[in-house]
Amino acid sequence: MTALFAVRQRESPDRLRSQIFTTGASMKITGFAVRAVLAGPLAALSLPGALLLAAGVAAVACLRGPGRL
């Protein structure tokens, strides 16, 4: 997380820096909310299926490398 902030600080223009940080944070929070909306009904339908899907997504993320999913 610190490295991400450092890159944003270094690479973003001064006049857009606050907008870039705000947009990044709002996208992250929206992503968490969307995943929760999708995971809730799936877990209610089949908890083992939800856990298997989560393990599969984690495995794909590990194979693709950091920040590429």
Order of alpha helices (4+ residues) and beta strands (2+ residues): alpha-alpha-alpha
